[in-house]
């Protein structure tokens, strides 16, 4: 049976989960029409460039570093915060590239990650039942009903904050901010006080020495060192907003989500007969799909058939988030089924989401050692199944927050109240992120030696 006709709005005929209930549907339609009239945020050519690079990663010729805030906040759309987000990803990518001798593809959870799925529709705040905070694109973190009521005008703010963020990232990169000959410009002051600083400085000095050596022989083009590719990603959750930014490319004849380079489908919305999968099957962007321990081989193969029937390389990345205690039993059958199918897939590991714990005081946290444990097991399982892990996906921040426990800085449960700033899920801080990059590089070196 041929697939049903697709259009950017065909998802509306199917059940759509995790969509806010707006009190004024007319206002929602009016604001979405405004978004529809605005210019694209990213271009199809950039998106196709990322897809080609993801295909290289799936073949083991590159590695994907995807990271950023759990949920972006409008208040973080400022020059300093954006530059620091870029700095931490650049620092981590330098460590990974040097340690694993492999190009790193940088994909930020940035310039659009303003909405979050939630387990419950409401929550109790100060004794009052309120709609759950679903991200700045939907409502406010306020403890009052007015702020928590979904407001469609926030979708306009989401668009403009995304544009401003990406414009500043592009301006920084074009102006030489990412120049590999000046990596100390990326330093975060808090990292210089951390235990990883000496090791990072040694790596950087060795890179600089190698660059100067090659430059003395005329073997390095300056423009190759002065620029860095950078791509954006966010969960394609709010389908009305994603539809409004879906545009037809007259050159290729394909439809693209022009709000981001790489949207992903979350665990809560990946139903084969659901609205999100219906929307995603018609766009040409590379797609991430979050996979948890409840996933089955049949489900993954079904998603591949629907979302990538032509077996286009670089199109699909499965992002596994099992939890360290379940990854052994859950991951191997999934990888084995995909390998045996022969279908092209990239595999990434999100070791954050399956390892959240809630303490007695209600604080949610994650343990650095448990995060690393899932990552280590995932590398090994892929090797055993004749597959490869070609990327990682982290919730992280360049700030010196205390949200995840552990790491060389030894953040404890008692430290959490000191700088717990996230509106949603706990993030690795600057020092923990840098330390994780060194550990991943060693895991990758072990893969190369195996």
BELHUZI-V263439 format. One line per field, one symbol per residue. ss: DSSP state (a for helix, b for strand, c for the rest). phi: phi as a letter, one per 30 degrees, with the letter a starting at -180 (. if undefined). psi: psi as a letter, one per 40 degrees, with the letter a starting at -180 (. if undefined). Layout:
ss: ???
phi: ???
psi: ???
This chain:
ss: cccccccccaaaacccccccccccaaaaaaaaaaaaaccccccaaaaaaaaaaaaaaacccbbbbbbbcccccaaaccaaaaaaaaaaaaaaaaaaaaaaccbbbbbbbccccccccccccbbbbccbbbbcccccccccccccaaaaccccaaaaaaaaaaaaaaaaaaaaaacccccaaaaaaaccaaaaccccaaaaaaaaaaaaaaaaaaaacccccaaaaaccccbbbbbcccaaaaaacbbbccccccbbbccccbbbbcaaacccccaaaaaaccbcccbbbbbcccccaaaaaaaaaaaccccccccbbbbbccccccaaaaaaaaaaaaaaaccccbbbbcccaaabbbcccccbbbbaaaaaaaaaaaaaaaaaccccccbbbbbbccccccccbbccccbcaaaccccccccccccbcaaaaaaaaaaaaaaaaaaaac
phi: .dddecbecddddbdcdicdcddbedddddddddeddddddbcedddddddddddddddicabcccaldebdcedddbedddddddeddddddddddddchbecccbcdaildcbbdbdbdbbcbhicdbeddcjddcacdecbdedddebddddddeedddddddddeddddddjeceddbdddddcedddcdddddddddddddddddddddddcicbdeddcdbbdbbcaaddcdddddddccbdcddciccbdcdadbdbcdedbcddccdddedddccdddbcbdbcdddcedddddddddcbddhddidcbdcdbcjedbdedcdedddeddeddiddbccbbcdcddbdbcdddjdcbbceddedddddddedddddcibbdcabbbcbbddddbbcdjiddhdceddeddbccddbcdcddeddddddddddeddddddddd
psi: hiiiiiideedeeihhifhihhdgddddddddddddeiiidiidddddddddddddddeeeihhhhiaidhiideegidddddddddddddddddddddefhihhhhigifegeihiididiihhfehhiiiheidedaieifidddehhhdedddddddddddddddddddddeedeheefdeeehhdddeeieeddddddddddddddddddddefehhddddeihihiiiihgdgddddddehihhddeeihiheeidgiihideffhdeiddddddeeieiihihhhaeeiiddddddddddefdefhiedhhhhhgdhdeedddddddddddddddeihiihihgeddefiihideehhiihdddddddddddddddddefaiheiihihiieigigdhiaideghiddededgheieciiiiaddddddddddddddddddde.
